[in-house]
Amino acid sequence: MVNESSTLEKDTDNSIETIAARATPAGRGGIGIIRISGPKVQDISRALLGNLPKPRFASLRDFVDAENQIIDSGIALYFPGPNSFTGEDVIELQGHGGPVPMDMLLARICALGARLARPGEFSERAFMNDRLDLAQAEAIADLIDSGSHEAARAALRSLQGEFSKQVNALATQMLALRMYVEAAIDFPEEEIDFLADSRVQQQLNEIKQANSELLAAAKQGCALREGLVLVIAGLPNVGKSSLLNYLAKRDAAIVTDVAGTTRDVLRESIHLDGLPLQIIDTAGLHDSTDQIEQEGMRRAWKEIEAADRVLFVVDDQAGLSDEAKVLHAKLPEDIPAVIVHNKIDLSSHVPALEQDELGEHVYVSAKTGAGIDELVGVLKRAAGYQETSSDSFSARRRHLDALHRALVLVEQGEKALAIDKAGELLAEDLREAHRCLGEITGEVSSDDLLGEIFSSFCIGK
């Protein structure tokens, strides 16, 4: 029988404590907001404000200390649970944003029985109280950290539940097939011959198709959120810094005709049609006895080993020389490298894309911009990125991993059914695939995972 006993039992012990935190950035500002959540909100409000404000109405109030002296004046907003962000009683106090009045107000709130919140604890309580699922909670942080309009819109759609909706729809398909297969195993007297039932194969095909489509969409969402880390590497004086400057659209690196101008690591964060990229320019790689150059090359190799992709730049006038081929062979095998033939304005080579045993070749001019569009296309494909649409959503690498594992398990179960006629193995693989989907929304999770996710949030969120 279908057993969902692995579902995460959400711990509600945190509701015993009332938490408080500043919900606006630290420092000086016109407005500072303090958020309080928990069972003592009503008592704290009465002591601090004189009485409990009318729910969901902005009230101008004085915030007073234990001697009834005014700490600050501002707006109070009360949200009774369970219809609040956390599902608990919540009050937000909007005062003046200086650090001194904010600290005095927080100290008064803590003296009345609250404690300072941990990073992400408000969102964690929203998750624990079923106000959000885990994917939606993560989307809050993604929306705050979004670096482009496209990323912000995608995070907002995830926060509104679009990603979770598609995950749950896929999980429902898996559960329906699991129930059918497990019923045939548990009740053989019903004579359900699912081995000969074409509906099983049809449902498996539909599940695989839906899983693959959702995985592709999640890759797009992950690309919007994380982008790529690109390291520009190659021999000295091949135009690495010129390429960085062209992509960054500013003179980020010094460019001269003297070989070895770049001796340290230069970083630039840019967006290409909404795709975030961190581009790292490195020192030219060659044999040298110069101590400074050696340190620059050591740092270059360190960045190369941590990259998502390497742009291996060569001077197209010389082509892939023996020295360049030797250097290219030293690149890490597990990190894809695009060979960028630069200076085609001097070699008279036309912009082009080519493929051979060494990988992809792109012919560009960092001086004129010729071929840069082709290079940008290569980078977008490398990130799994396409032009954004109105139905894109934010996703993370752990989501991709869970979707990939689910697809592999479904294919594994399909194979076991076709070759070994093993319905029990199909049922087990479907159960594990269903569990993988539960990891995305938090239906199935671990305390360690939750701690890691919410600890990356802002305090006060």
ChimeraX attribute file (.defattr): number of C-alpha atoms within 10 A of each C-alpha:
attribute: neighborCount
match mode: 1-to-1
recipient: residues
	/A:1	14
	/A:2	14
	/A:3	8
	/A:4	12
	/A:5	8
	/A:6	11
	/A:7	14
	/A:8	15
	/A:9	12
	/A:10	16
	/A:11	11
	/A:12	10
	/A:13	8
	/A:14	13
	/A:15	17
	/A:16	10
	/A:17	15
	/A:18	24
	/A:19	26
	/A:20	28
	/A:21	26
	/A:22	25
	/A:23	18
	/A:24	18
	/A:25	13
	/A:26	12
	/A:27	11
	/A:28	13
	/A:29	12
	/A:30	8
	/A:31	13
	/A:32	22
	/A:33	20
	/A:34	21
	/A:35	21
	/A:36	30
	/A:37	30
	/A:38	24
	/A:39	18
	/A:40	18
	/A:41	26
	/A:42	19
	/A:43	15
	/A:44	23
	/A:45	22
	/A:46	12
	/A:47	19
	/A:48	23
	/A:49	20
	/A:50	15
	/A:51	13
	/A:52	18
	/A:53	20
	/A:54	13
	/A:55	14
	/A:56	13
	/A:57	12
	/A:58	16
	/A:59	15
	/A:60	16
	/A:61	20
	/A:62	19
	/A:63	23
	/A:64	18
	/A:65	20
	/A:66	11
	/A:67	6
	/A:68	13
	/A:69	10
	/A:70	14
	/A:71	17
	/A:72	17
	/A:73	17
	/A:74	17
	/A:75	17
	/A:76	26
	/A:77	19
	/A:78	23
	/A:79	22
	/A:80	19
	/A:81	15
	/A:82	15
	/A:83	12
	/A:84	17
	/A:85	20
	/A:86	25
	/A:87	23
	/A:88	23
	/A:89	21
	/A:90	27
	/A:91	26
	/A:92	21
	/A:93	25
	/A:94	24
	/A:95	24
	/A:96	19
	/A:97	20
	/A:98	15
	/A:99	14
	/A:100	13
	/A:101	16
	/A:102	25
	/A:103	12
	/A:104	13
	/A:105	22
	/A:106	21
	/A:107	15
	/A:108	20
	/A:109	25
	/A:110	16
	/A:111	13
	/A:112	19
	/A:113	15
	/A:114	23
	/A:115	17
	/A:116	18
	/A:117	20
	/A:118	18
	/A:119	18
	/A:120	22
	/A:121	25
	/A:122	29
	/A:123	26
	/A:124	27
	/A:125	23
	/A:126	20
	/A:127	23
	/A:128	22
	/A:129	19
	/A:130	14
	/A:131	19
	/A:132	23
	/A:133	21
	/A:134	27
	/A:135	24
	/A:136	27
	/A:137	26
	/A:138	25
	/A:139	26
	/A:140	21
	/A:141	20
	/A:142	24
	/A:143	21
	/A:144	14
	/A:145	14
	/A:146	21
	/A:147	19
	/A:148	18
	/A:149	11
	/A:150	23
	/A:151	27
	/A:152	21
	/A:153	20
	/A:154	31
	/A:155	31
	/A:156	21
	/A:157	21
	/A:158	27
	/A:159	25
	/A:160	16
	/A:161	19
	/A:162	20
	/A:163	27
	/A:164	21
	/A:165	13
	/A:166	14
	/A:167	21
	/A:168	17
	/A:169	12
	/A:170	19
	/A:171	20
	/A:172	14
	/A:173	16
	/A:174	23
	/A:175	17
	/A:176	12
	/A:177	19
	/A:178	21
	/A:179	15
	/A:180	16
	/A:181	23
	/A:182	17
	/A:183	16
	/A:184	20
	/A:185	19
	/A:186	11
	/A:187	11
	/A:188	10
	/A:189	8
	/A:190	10
	/A:191	9
	/A:192	15
	/A:193	11
	/A:194	17
	/A:195	16
	/A:196	9
	/A:197	10
	/A:198	10
	/A:199	12
	/A:200	16
	/A:201	16
	/A:202	11
	/A:203	15
	/A:204	20
	/A:205	15
	/A:206	15
	/A:207	21
	/A:208	19
	/A:209	13
	/A:210	18
	/A:211	21
	/A:212	16
	/A:213	12
	/A:214	19
	/A:215	21
	/A:216	16
	/A:217	22
	/A:218	23
	/A:219	23
	/A:220	26
	/A:221	29
	/A:222	24
	/A:223	26
	/A:224	34
	/A:225	28
	/A:226	21
	/A:227	25
	/A:228	20
	/A:229	20
	/A:230	23
	/A:231	29
	/A:232	28
	/A:233	32
	/A:234	27
	/A:235	22
	/A:236	20
	/A:237	21
	/A:238	25
	/A:239	27
	/A:240	30
	/A:241	27
	/A:242	24
	/A:243	25
	/A:244	23
	/A:245	20
	/A:246	17
	/A:247	20
	/A:248	18
	/A:249	10
	/A:250	10
	/A:251	12
	/A:252	17
	/A:253	20
	/A:254	10
	/A:255	17
	/A:256	13
	/A:257	9
	/A:258	9
	/A:259	14
	/A:260	18
	/A:261	17
	/A:262	22
	/A:263	18
	/A:264	17
	/A:265	16
	/A:266	17
	/A:267	16
	/A:268	16
	/A:269	13
	/A:270	18
	/A:271	15
	/A:272	14
	/A:273	14
	/A:274	20
	/A:275	25
	/A:276	22
	/A:277	21
	/A:278	18
	/A:279	22
	/A:280	24
	/A:281	29
	/A:282	27
	/A:283	30
	/A:284	26
	/A:285	20
	/A:286	16
	/A:287	10
	/A:288	10
	/A:289	8
	/A:290	9
	/A:291	9
	/A:292	12
	/A:293	21
	/A:294	17
	/A:295	13
	/A:296	21
	/A:297	23
	/A:298	15
	/A:299	16
	/A:300	24
	/A:301	19
	/A:302	11
	/A:303	21
	/A:304	23
	/A:305	16
	/A:306	14
	/A:307	21
	/A:308	19
	/A:309	21
	/A:310	26
	/A:311	26
	/A:312	23
	/A:313	30
	/A:314	26
	/A:315	25
	/A:316	22
	/A:317	17
	/A:318	12
	/A:319	13
	/A:320	16
	/A:321	13
	/A:322	10
	/A:323	10
	/A:324	19
	/A:325	13
	/A:326	11
	/A:327	16
	/A:328	19
	/A:329	10
	/A:330	9
	/A:331	17
	/A:332	15
	/A:333	9
	/A:334	9
	/A:335	13
	/A:336	16
	/A:337	26
	/A:338	20
	/A:339	23
	/A:340	29
	/A:341	29
	/A:342	30
	/A:343	26
	/A:344	22
	/A:345	18
	/A:346	12
	/A:347	15
	/A:348	10
	/A:349	16
	/A:350	13
	/A:351	20
	/A:352	15
	/A:353	15
	/A:354	10
	/A:355	11
	/A:356	7
	/A:357	5
	/A:358	12
	/A:359	11
	/A:360	15
	/A:361	21
	/A:362	21
	/A:363	26
	/A:364	28
	/A:365	26
	/A:366	23
	/A:367	16
	/A:368	12
	/A:369	16
	/A:370	19
	/A:371	21
	/A:372	21
	/A:373	12
	/A:374	16
	/A:375	20
	/A:376	14
	/A:377	13
	/A:378	17
	/A:379	21
	/A:380	20
	/A:381	10
	/A:382	15
	/A:383	22
	/A:384	18
	/A:385	22
	/A:386	18
	/A:387	11
	/A:388	18
	/A:389	10
	/A:390	9
	/A:391	12
	/A:392	23
	/A:393	31
	/A:394	33
	/A:395	28
	/A:396	21
	/A:397	15
	/A:398	12
	/A:399	20
	/A:400	20
	/A:401	14
	/A:402	19
	/A:403	25
	/A:404	18
	/A:405	16
	/A:406	24
	/A:407	22
	/A:408	14
	/A:409	21
	/A:410	26
	/A:411	19
	/A:412	15
	/A:413	22
	/A:414	24
	/A:415	15
	/A:416	17
	/A:417	19
	/A:418	13
	/A:419	8
	/A:420	10
	/A:421	13
	/A:422	15
	/A:423	20
	/A:424	17
	/A:425	17
	/A:426	25
	/A:427	25
	/A:428	16
	/A:429	22
	/A:430	27
	/A:431	20
	/A:432	16
	/A:433	24
	/A:434	26
	/A:435	20
	/A:436	24
	/A:437	24
	/A:438	21
	/A:439	21
	/A:440	26
	/A:441	23
	/A:442	22
	/A:443	19
	/A:444	20
	/A:445	20
	/A:446	12
	/A:447	11
	/A:448	8
	/A:449	12
	/A:450	14
	/A:451	14
	/A:452	10
	/A:453	16
	/A:454	22
	/A:455	15
	/A:456	12
	/A:457	23
	/A:458	20
	/A:459	20
	/A:460	23
	/A:461	22
